[in-house]
């Protein structure tokens, strides 16, 4: 296994994007959730599970970790960042997007970033959301919380409203100081993620422009809305397929997730699915 750390690539606006890679094999670029980037526990666990079969490339999205943060921020610049990471990889690239990372991947692929295949796990849209609702304004409120020094309030609001974490569980997170510190560190960019998600509404026009094979996965043990969002994405992406992972919640076991990815990318049978992928 080969490992590369401490590198950076240059995005279109000159921003330095920190990149790492681990393993050998087909290149798989991982885009994690709001609190997941290089060196965070879940990303490390995914890399460890996947790096025996893939060269897993991870990066810090702008404003996170060791990447730069040239202003003004926009979804288009996030797409440019991922495009720079893909261009830096040696050989054909597939993408794995988890949670809000799935939305970043969808925007990038729709914009024409050259990749082979895409796997998404539970993009946190609300399939039944009203496009006239105030979820976009929620991003502004998160920014106001940060500007007012209320980082903890912003994290709590994001966890409950975007990820649907029950308030009782959110209240218990500060009892894990290391985890809570990590969440607070990324609080300043949470409003951006709500904007990446377009106010949590499934971006049907964006998804209709995607022309590469896409697998959308969800878990049986997660929220009903998450499975609904996955179905809505599949219905909007031409030719995409779906699969449900038995016993998995919004943070899937990396080994189980890898089985589904292997089945899609390598054509291997996955024993942890409740049904065969359905073509749309």
VENJO-V553884 format. One record per run of one state. SS is the DSSP state (h for helix, s for strand, l for the rest). FROM is the first residue (numbers start at 1). TO is the last residue. Records with the same first field share a line. If there is no record, write none. Layout:
SS=FROM-TO / FROM-TO
//
This chain:
l=1-2 / 11-15 / 23-25 / 32-40 / 51-53 / 60-74 / 89-92 / 99-99 / 111-116 / 122-134 / 148-150 / 162-166 / 174-176 / 186-186 / 197-197 / 201-203 / 209-212 / 220-223 / 237-240 / 246-253 / 266-272 / 274-277 / 280-280
s=3-10 / 16-22 / 26-31 / 54-59 / 93-98 / 117-121 / 213-219 / 241-245 / 273-273 / 278-279
h=41-50 / 75-88 / 100-110 / 135-147 / 151-161 / 167-173 / 177-185 / 187-196 / 198-200 / 204-208 / 224-236 / 254-265
//
